[in-house]
Amino acid sequence: MRTYLLLLLCATLYGSNFIFGSLLLQEFPAMHLSAYRLAVSSVFLIGYLILSRRMIRLTSRDIIYLIPVALIGMLLHQVSFFTGLQTIDATTASLILSLSPIFTALLARLFLKESFTLRMVVGSLVALIGVFFVVSQGRGLHVSLTTGMGIMFICMLAFSGSTILMRKLTEKMDVLGATAYSTLLGCMLVFPVAAWREPHEQSTLSLGWWVLLIGSALLIQGLCAIIWNNQIRKVGAAKASVFLNLQPFVVMLLGYFMLGTPVTFTQVGGSILVPIK
């Protein structure tokens, strides 16, 4: 029960990330926002490793496993997440990312030999219909895809792939160490990309925006990442990812009250179909 409650907490916090991300993008450029949050998370995680005396010497084998986790789970996922949020609303973005349990389960079946039941197949098809319903905006087969939707779909695939890679990595490394080192390596990869894509951006913002950035990074990308990766080891990647279906409800609720984002019947209908797995 404790494991499922922790996964529920993580899913709720991950859902709030869409709202915090949308707010921060009003003041920070996307690439720099990704870099800053990864930097904060890296300092927190490495600092925790040092204080808890759990620092380990990385072997060449460890680094080989860490590189794809950092490339896919940090660089690709973080950059695509904030870039996508620039062009679509948080609710639609969360519904697209709610497809991640389907793809995580498929990848877990292929690479981790986890079970994929008939119920999961049927539920996955229903969830796909739910997301299609939202994306098409009730116009049947006439789907109006946007660049932002495509970017968020890439973000979803990156998250699913990184979940499988992290599950494999934590078979050989401590969860905290794997999370900390992959975040640090991801930070080192994102900063050059941010400097190249947005070379003239300057951040002269009020203290409040920096507090929001640092606080959300510590809570969602720092603490939440440790909890999530630790629980994956206990229940498996496929089962853990199912809790991500809670995200659209969190995003719709917070988006309505914090951003004033209207909630449509199409979005409600799609979000009801997505969790059925």
ZAKOLMI-650083 format. One record per residue (C-alpha): x, y, z; residue in three letters. Coordinates in nm, 3 decimals. Example, Ala and Ser with C-alpha at 12.3 -4.5 7.8 and 13.67 -1.06 7.14 Angstrom:
BEGIN
<dokol u="1.230" v="-0.450" w="0.780" residuo="ALA"/>
<dokol u="1.367" v="-0.106" w="0.714" residuo="SER"/>
//
This chain:
BEGIN
<dokol u="0.000" v="0.000" w="0.000" residuo="MET"/>
<dokol u="0.283" v="0.242" w="0.087" residuo="ARG"/>
<dokol u="0.439" v="0.191" w="-0.256" residuo="THR"/>
<dokol u="0.112" v="0.271" w="-0.435" residuo="TYR"/>
<dokol u="0.055" v="0.581" w="-0.222" residuo="LEU"/>
<dokol u="0.403" v="0.705" w="-0.308" residuo="LEU"/>
<dokol u="0.340" v="0.643" w="-0.678" residuo="LEU"/>
<dokol u="0.011" v="0.831" w="-0.643" residuo="LEU"/>
<dokol u="0.194" v="1.124" w="-0.485" residuo="LEU"/>
<dokol u="0.451" v="1.127" w="-0.766" residuo="CYS"/>
<dokol u="0.182" v="1.118" w="-1.034" residuo="ALA"/>
<dokol u="0.006" v="1.413" w="-0.869" residuo="THR"/>
<dokol u="0.329" v="1.613" w="-0.852" residuo="LEU"/>
<dokol u="0.415" v="1.521" w="-1.211" residuo="TYR"/>
<dokol u="0.074" v="1.654" w="-1.311" residuo="GLY"/>
<dokol u="0.143" v="1.984" w="-1.136" residuo="SER"/>
<dokol u="0.464" v="2.007" w="-1.339" residuo="ASN"/>
<dokol u="0.259" v="2.095" w="-1.648" residuo="PHE"/>
<dokol u="0.111" v="2.396" w="-1.469" residuo="ILE"/>
<dokol u="0.438" v="2.513" w="-1.314" residuo="PHE"/>
<dokol u="0.608" v="2.464" w="-1.650" residuo="GLY"/>
<dokol u="0.345" v="2.675" w="-1.829" residuo="SER"/>
<dokol u="0.386" v="2.952" w="-1.571" residuo="LEU"/>
<dokol u="0.766" v="2.950" w="-1.588" residuo="LEU"/>
<dokol u="0.765" v="2.957" w="-1.967" residuo="LEU"/>
<dokol u="0.602" v="3.299" w="-1.950" residuo="GLN"/>
<dokol u="0.932" v="3.434" w="-1.817" residuo="GLU"/>
<dokol u="1.205" v="3.181" w="-1.904" residuo="PHE"/>
<dokol u="1.308" v="3.056" w="-2.251" residuo="PRO"/>
<dokol u="1.241" v="2.682" w="-2.287" residuo="ALA"/>
<dokol u="1.599" v="2.559" w="-2.322" residuo="MET"/>
<dokol u="1.728" v="2.771" w="-2.037" residuo="HIS"/>
<dokol u="1.440" v="2.662" w="-1.816" residuo="LEU"/>
<dokol u="1.533" v="2.298" w="-1.880" residuo="SER"/>
<dokol u="1.898" v="2.368" w="-1.801" residuo="ALA"/>
<dokol u="1.829" v="2.567" w="-1.484" residuo="TYR"/>
<dokol u="1.594" v="2.306" w="-1.339" residuo="ARG"/>
<dokol u="1.832" v="2.022" w="-1.414" residuo="LEU"/>
<dokol u="2.114" v="2.221" w="-1.250" residuo="ALA"/>
<dokol u="1.908" v="2.268" w="-0.934" residuo="VAL"/>
<dokol u="1.812" v="1.900" w="-0.931" residuo="SER"/>
<dokol u="2.173" v="1.794" w="-0.986" residuo="SER"/>
<dokol u="2.301" v="2.002" w="-0.694" residuo="VAL"/>
<dokol u="2.029" v="1.861" w="-0.468" residuo="PHE"/>
<dokol u="2.083" v="1.497" w="-0.566" residuo="LEU"/>
<dokol u="2.464" v="1.505" w="-0.562" residuo="ILE"/>
<dokol u="2.455" v="1.693" w="-0.233" residuo="GLY"/>
<dokol u="2.226" v="1.428" w="-0.086" residuo="TYR"/>
<dokol u="2.462" v="1.157" w="-0.209" residuo="LEU"/>
<dokol u="2.756" v="1.325" w="-0.038" residuo="ILE"/>
<dokol u="2.574" v="1.388" w="0.291" residuo="LEU"/>
<dokol u="2.443" v="1.033" w="0.305" residuo="SER"/>
<dokol u="2.789" v="0.899" w="0.217" residuo="ARG"/>
<dokol u="2.657" v="0.702" w="-0.078" residuo="ARG"/>
<dokol u="2.890" v="0.838" w="-0.343" residuo="MET"/>
<dokol u="3.031" v="0.561" w="-0.561" residuo="ILE"/>
<dokol u="3.308" v="0.546" w="-0.815" residuo="ARG"/>
<dokol u="3.161" v="0.503" w="-1.161" residuo="LEU"/>
<dokol u="3.298" v="0.231" w="-1.383" residuo="THR"/>
<dokol u="3.311" v="0.246" w="-1.762" residuo="SER"/>
<dokol u="3.020" v="-0.001" w="-1.765" residuo="ARG"/>
<dokol u="2.813" v="0.230" w="-1.543" residuo="ASP"/>
<dokol u="2.881" v="0.524" w="-1.774" residuo="ILE"/>
<dokol u="2.775" v="0.321" w="-2.079" residuo="ILE"/>
<dokol u="2.435" v="0.265" w="-1.915" residuo="TYR"/>
<dokol u="2.410" v="0.623" w="-1.786" residuo="LEU"/>
<dokol u="2.464" v="0.791" w="-2.123" residuo="ILE"/>
<dokol u="2.139" v="0.669" w="-2.290" residuo="PRO"/>
<dokol u="1.941" v="0.748" w="-1.974" residuo="VAL"/>
<dokol u="2.078" v="1.104" w="-1.975" residuo="ALA"/>
<dokol u="2.029" v="1.149" w="-2.350" residuo="LEU"/>
<dokol u="1.671" v="1.018" w="-2.359" residuo="ILE"/>
<dokol u="1.541" v="1.074" w="-2.008" residuo="GLY"/>
<dokol u="1.700" v="1.414" w="-1.948" residuo="MET"/>
<dokol u="1.806" v="1.591" w="-2.268" residuo="LEU"/>
<dokol u="1.530" v="1.471" w="-2.505" residuo="LEU"/>
<dokol u="1.254" v="1.451" w="-2.244" residuo="HIS"/>
<dokol u="1.318" v="1.784" w="-2.072" residuo="GLN"/>
<dokol u="1.376" v="1.987" w="-2.387" residuo="VAL"/>
<dokol u="1.074" v="1.841" w="-2.570" residuo="SER"/>
<dokol u="0.855" v="1.889" w="-2.260" residuo="PHE"/>
<dokol u="0.914" v="2.263" w="-2.225" residuo="PHE"/>
<dokol u="0.930" v="2.322" w="-2.600" residuo="THR"/>
<dokol u="0.595" v="2.148" w="-2.647" residuo="GLY"/>
<dokol u="0.432" v="2.343" w="-2.364" residuo="LEU"/>
<dokol u="0.511" v="2.664" w="-2.551" residuo="GLN"/>
<dokol u="0.258" v="2.583" w="-2.822" residuo="THR"/>
<dokol u="-0.018" v="2.372" w="-2.663" residuo="ILE"/>
<dokol u="-0.215" v="2.399" w="-2.340" residuo="ASP"/>
<dokol u="-0.117" v="2.200" w="-2.034" residuo="ALA"/>
<dokol u="-0.430" v="1.981" w="-2.037" residuo="THR"/>
<dokol u="-0.380" v="1.859" w="-2.394" residuo="THR"/>
<dokol u="-0.011" v="1.802" w="-2.323" residuo="ALA"/>
<dokol u="-0.091" v="1.591" w="-2.016" residuo="SER"/>
<dokol u="-0.340" v="1.381" w="-2.211" residuo="LEU"/>
<dokol u="-0.080" v="1.305" w="-2.478" residuo="ILE"/>
<dokol u="0.172" v="1.209" w="-2.211" residuo="LEU"/>
<dokol u="-0.094" v="0.983" w="-2.059" residuo="SER"/>
<dokol u="-0.015" v="0.745" w="-2.344" residuo="LEU"/>
<dokol u="0.316" v="0.669" w="-2.176" residuo="SER"/>
<dokol u="0.180" v="0.372" w="-1.974" residuo="PRO"/>
<dokol u="0.087" v="0.201" w="-2.302" residuo="ILE"/>
<dokol u="0.429" v="0.243" w="-2.457" residuo="PHE"/>
<dokol u="0.604" v="0.172" w="-2.129" residuo="THR"/>
<dokol u="0.413" v="-0.156" w="-2.099" residuo="ALA"/>
<dokol u="0.505" v="-0.249" w="-2.457" residuo="LEU"/>
<dokol u="0.871" v="-0.169" w="-2.401" residuo="LEU"/>
<dokol u="0.865" v="-0.352" w="-2.066" residuo="ALA"/>
<dokol u="0.729" v="-0.657" w="-2.243" residuo="ARG"/>
<dokol u="0.998" v="-0.642" w="-2.510" residuo="LEU"/>
<dokol u="1.302" v="-0.561" w="-2.297" residuo="PHE"/>
<dokol u="1.210" v="-0.658" w="-1.939" residuo="LEU"/>
<dokol u="0.983" v="-0.956" w="-2.015" residuo="LYS"/>
<dokol u="0.706" v="-0.810" w="-1.799" residuo="GLU"/>
<dokol u="0.354" v="-0.942" w="-1.860" residuo="SER"/>
<dokol u="0.117" v="-0.767" w="-2.101" residuo="PHE"/>
<dokol u="-0.237" v="-0.897" w="-2.044" residuo="THR"/>
<dokol u="-0.548" v="-0.889" w="-2.263" residuo="LEU"/>
<dokol u="-0.698" v="-0.637" w="-2.024" residuo="ARG"/>
<dokol u="-0.403" v="-0.406" w="-2.083" residuo="MET"/>
<dokol u="-0.443" v="-0.444" w="-2.460" residuo="VAL"/>
<dokol u="-0.813" v="-0.351" w="-2.447" residuo="VAL"/>
<dokol u="-0.747" v="-0.069" w="-2.203" residuo="GLY"/>
<dokol u="-0.468" v="0.066" w="-2.421" residuo="SER"/>
<dokol u="-0.698" v="0.079" w="-2.723" residuo="LEU"/>
<dokol u="-0.960" v="0.267" w="-2.520" residuo="VAL"/>
<dokol u="-0.694" v="0.510" w="-2.399" residuo="ALA"/>
<dokol u="-0.578" v="0.569" w="-2.757" residuo="LEU"/>
<dokol u="-0.937" v="0.649" w="-2.853" residuo="ILE"/>
<dokol u="-0.954" v="0.895" w="-2.563" residuo="GLY"/>
<dokol u="-0.644" v="1.083" w="-2.674" residuo="VAL"/>
<dokol u="-0.762" v="1.074" w="-3.039" residuo="PHE"/>
<dokol u="-1.093" v="1.222" w="-2.923" residuo="PHE"/>
<dokol u="-0.910" v="1.513" w="-2.760" residuo="VAL"/>
<dokol u="-0.666" v="1.571" w="-3.045" residuo="VAL"/>
<dokol u="-0.942" v="1.564" w="-3.309" residuo="SER"/>
<dokol u="-1.150" v="1.802" w="-3.094" residuo="GLN"/>
<dokol u="-1.465" v="1.606" w="-3.166" residuo="GLY"/>
<dokol u="-1.433" v="1.627" w="-3.546" residuo="ARG"/>
<dokol u="-1.422" v="1.253" w="-3.604" residuo="GLY"/>
<dokol u="-1.144" v="1.139" w="-3.837" residuo="LEU"/>
<dokol u="-1.043" v="1.496" w="-3.918" residuo="HIS"/>
<dokol u="-0.742" v="1.523" w="-3.690" residuo="VAL"/>
<dokol u="-0.578" v="1.861" w="-3.655" residuo="SER"/>
<dokol u="-0.224" v="1.782" w="-3.546" residuo="LEU"/>
<dokol u="0.006" v="2.063" w="-3.445" residuo="THR"/>
<dokol u="0.381" v="2.089" w="-3.403" residuo="THR"/>
<dokol u="0.335" v="2.112" w="-3.027" residuo="GLY"/>
<dokol u="0.140" v="1.786" w="-3.021" residuo="MET"/>
<dokol u="0.413" v="1.613" w="-3.218" residuo="GLY"/>
<dokol u="0.682" v="1.743" w="-2.982" residuo="ILE"/>
<dokol u="0.481" v="1.629" w="-2.679" residuo="MET"/>
<dokol u="0.442" v="1.284" w="-2.839" residuo="PHE"/>
<dokol u="0.822" v="1.267" w="-2.865" residuo="ILE"/>
<dokol u="0.838" v="1.372" w="-2.499" residuo="CYS"/>
<dokol u="0.603" v="1.086" w="-2.410" residuo="MET"/>
<dokol u="0.816" v="0.832" w="-2.596" residuo="LEU"/>
<dokol u="1.129" v="0.967" w="-2.427" residuo="ALA"/>
<dokol u="0.970" v="0.927" w="-2.084" residuo="PHE"/>
<dokol u="0.864" v="0.569" w="-2.159" residuo="SER"/>
<dokol u="1.208" v="0.481" w="-2.291" residuo="GLY"/>
<dokol u="1.385" v="0.638" w="-1.995" residuo="SER"/>
<dokol u="1.162" v="0.442" w="-1.754" residuo="THR"/>
<dokol u="1.280" v="0.115" w="-1.909" residuo="ILE"/>
<dokol u="1.642" v="0.228" w="-1.919" residuo="LEU"/>
<dokol u="1.630" v="0.337" w="-1.555" residuo="MET"/>
<dokol u="1.479" v="0.003" w="-1.456" residuo="ARG"/>
<dokol u="1.772" v="-0.175" w="-1.623" residuo="LYS"/>
<dokol u="2.024" v="0.070" w="-1.477" residuo="LEU"/>
<dokol u="1.900" v="0.021" w="-1.120" residuo="THR"/>
<dokol u="1.963" v="-0.351" w="-1.152" residuo="GLU"/>
<dokol u="2.333" v="-0.262" w="-1.142" residuo="LYS"/>
<dokol u="2.336" v="0.067" w="-0.948" residuo="MET"/>
<dokol u="2.178" v="0.214" w="-0.638" residuo="ASP"/>
<dokol u="1.857" v="0.403" w="-0.723" residuo="VAL"/>
<dokol u="1.976" v="0.729" w="-0.569" residuo="LEU"/>
<dokol u="2.312" v="0.709" w="-0.745" residuo="GLY"/>
<dokol u="2.153" v="0.626" w="-1.081" residuo="ALA"/>
<dokol u="1.909" v="0.917" w="-1.048" residuo="THR"/>
<dokol u="2.176" v="1.165" w="-0.934" residuo="ALA"/>
<dokol u="2.440" v="1.079" w="-1.193" residuo="TYR"/>
<dokol u="2.193" v="1.062" w="-1.483" residuo="SER"/>
<dokol u="2.050" v="1.402" w="-1.383" residuo="THR"/>
<dokol u="2.399" v="1.554" w="-1.358" residuo="LEU"/>
<dokol u="2.499" v="1.413" w="-1.697" residuo="LEU"/>
<dokol u="2.172" v="1.536" w="-1.845" residuo="GLY"/>
<dokol u="2.239" v="1.883" w="-1.708" residuo="CYS"/>
<dokol u="2.583" v="1.882" w="-1.871" residuo="MET"/>
<dokol u="2.419" v="1.791" w="-2.202" residuo="LEU"/>
<dokol u="2.135" v="2.046" w="-2.187" residuo="VAL"/>
<dokol u="2.343" v="2.356" w="-2.105" residuo="PHE"/>
<dokol u="2.541" v="2.353" w="-2.434" residuo="PRO"/>
<dokol u="2.218" v="2.303" w="-2.630" residuo="VAL"/>
<dokol u="2.057" v="2.596" w="-2.447" residuo="ALA"/>
<dokol u="2.359" v="2.820" w="-2.512" residuo="ALA"/>
<dokol u="2.355" v="2.724" w="-2.881" residuo="TRP"/>
<dokol u="1.978" v="2.758" w="-2.939" residuo="ARG"/>
<dokol u="1.918" v="3.065" w="-2.720" residuo="GLU"/>
<dokol u="2.256" v="3.243" w="-2.699" residuo="PRO"/>
<dokol u="2.134" v="3.594" w="-2.620" residuo="HIS"/>
<dokol u="1.877" v="3.522" w="-2.351" residuo="GLU"/>
<dokol u="1.925" v="3.703" w="-2.023" residuo="GLN"/>
<dokol u="1.729" v="3.635" w="-1.707" residuo="SER"/>
<dokol u="1.664" v="3.954" w="-1.507" residuo="THR"/>
<dokol u="1.361" v="3.825" w="-1.320" residuo="LEU"/>
<dokol u="1.214" v="3.885" w="-0.979" residuo="SER"/>
<dokol u="1.300" v="3.659" w="-0.686" residuo="LEU"/>
<dokol u="0.955" v="3.501" w="-0.696" residuo="GLY"/>
<dokol u="1.014" v="3.339" w="-1.036" residuo="TRP"/>
<dokol u="1.345" v="3.192" w="-0.922" residuo="TRP"/>
<dokol u="1.181" v="3.057" w="-0.607" residuo="VAL"/>
<dokol u="0.914" v="2.887" w="-0.819" residuo="LEU"/>
<dokol u="1.179" v="2.743" w="-1.052" residuo="LEU"/>
<dokol u="1.401" v="2.615" w="-0.770" residuo="ILE"/>
<dokol u="1.112" v="2.484" w="-0.560" residuo="GLY"/>
<dokol u="0.948" v="2.294" w="-0.847" residuo="SER"/>
<dokol u="1.284" v="2.150" w="-0.954" residuo="ALA"/>
<dokol u="1.368" v="2.028" w="-0.603" residuo="LEU"/>
<dokol u="1.025" v="1.876" w="-0.548" residuo="LEU"/>
<dokol u="0.945" v="1.729" w="-0.890" residuo="ILE"/>
<dokol u="1.281" v="1.659" w="-1.055" residuo="GLN"/>
<dokol u="1.471" v="1.593" w="-0.734" residuo="GLY"/>
<dokol u="1.271" v="1.429" w="-0.457" residuo="LEU"/>
<dokol u="0.999" v="1.289" w="-0.682" residuo="CYS"/>
<dokol u="1.253" v="1.131" w="-0.918" residuo="ALA"/>
<dokol u="1.412" v="0.940" w="-0.630" residuo="ILE"/>
<dokol u="1.077" v="0.812" w="-0.504" residuo="ILE"/>
<dokol u="0.954" v="0.717" w="-0.852" residuo="TRP"/>
<dokol u="1.266" v="0.529" w="-0.956" residuo="ASN"/>
<dokol u="1.276" v="0.346" w="-0.623" residuo="ASN"/>
<dokol u="0.916" v="0.226" w="-0.653" residuo="GLN"/>
<dokol u="0.972" v="0.105" w="-1.011" residuo="ILE"/>
<dokol u="1.208" v="-0.156" w="-0.870" residuo="ARG"/>
<dokol u="0.932" v="-0.285" w="-0.643" residuo="LYS"/>
<dokol u="0.628" v="-0.303" w="-0.872" residuo="VAL"/>
<dokol u="0.776" v="-0.296" w="-1.223" residuo="GLY"/>
<dokol u="0.779" v="-0.029" w="-1.493" residuo="ALA"/>
<dokol u="0.440" v="-0.120" w="-1.644" residuo="ALA"/>
<dokol u="0.243" v="-0.108" w="-1.317" residuo="LYS"/>
<dokol u="0.412" v="0.210" w="-1.198" residuo="ALA"/>
<dokol u="0.337" v="0.394" w="-1.522" residuo="SER"/>
<dokol u="-0.038" v="0.330" w="-1.484" residuo="VAL"/>
<dokol u="-0.046" v="0.588" w="-1.204" residuo="PHE"/>
<dokol u="0.045" v="0.855" w="-1.459" residuo="LEU"/>
<dokol u="-0.317" v="0.838" w="-1.577" residuo="ASN"/>
<dokol u="-0.402" v="1.067" w="-1.287" residuo="LEU"/>
<dokol u="-0.210" v="1.354" w="-1.449" residuo="GLN"/>
<dokol u="-0.486" v="1.491" w="-1.677" residuo="PRO"/>
<dokol u="-0.726" v="1.535" w="-1.383" residuo="PHE"/>
<dokol u="-0.460" v="1.719" w="-1.181" residuo="VAL"/>
<dokol u="-0.371" v="1.939" w="-1.477" residuo="VAL"/>
<dokol u="-0.733" v="2.025" w="-1.560" residuo="MET"/>
<dokol u="-0.807" v="2.115" w="-1.198" residuo="LEU"/>
<dokol u="-0.493" v="2.324" w="-1.140" residuo="LEU"/>
<dokol u="-0.506" v="2.474" w="-1.490" residuo="GLY"/>
<dokol u="-0.859" v="2.598" w="-1.434" residuo="TYR"/>
<dokol u="-0.784" v="2.761" w="-1.097" residuo="PHE"/>
<dokol u="-0.424" v="2.880" w="-1.154" residuo="MET"/>
<dokol u="-0.413" v="2.962" w="-1.526" residuo="LEU"/>
<dokol u="-0.781" v="3.017" w="-1.602" residuo="GLY"/>
<dokol u="-0.767" v="2.749" w="-1.873" residuo="THR"/>
<dokol u="-1.121" v="2.650" w="-1.977" residuo="PRO"/>
<dokol u="-1.206" v="2.280" w="-1.956" residuo="VAL"/>
<dokol u="-1.397" v="2.148" w="-2.257" residuo="THR"/>
<dokol u="-1.631" v="1.848" w="-2.275" residuo="PHE"/>
<dokol u="-1.389" v="1.698" w="-2.528" residuo="THR"/>
<dokol u="-1.104" v="1.708" w="-2.280" residuo="GLN"/>
<dokol u="-1.319" v="1.567" w="-2.001" residuo="VAL"/>
<dokol u="-1.438" v="1.284" w="-2.226" residuo="GLY"/>
<dokol u="-1.085" v="1.202" w="-2.334" residuo="GLY"/>
<dokol u="-0.951" v="1.210" w="-1.979" residuo="SER"/>
<dokol u="-1.222" v="0.965" w="-1.869" residuo="ILE"/>
<dokol u="-1.125" v="0.718" w="-2.141" residuo="LEU"/>
<dokol u="-0.749" v="0.743" w="-2.085" residuo="VAL"/>
<dokol u="-0.738" v="0.590" w="-1.732" residuo="PRO"/>
<dokol u="-0.932" v="0.277" w="-1.833" residuo="ILE"/>
<dokol u="-0.657" v="0.013" w="-1.842" residuo="LYS"/>
//
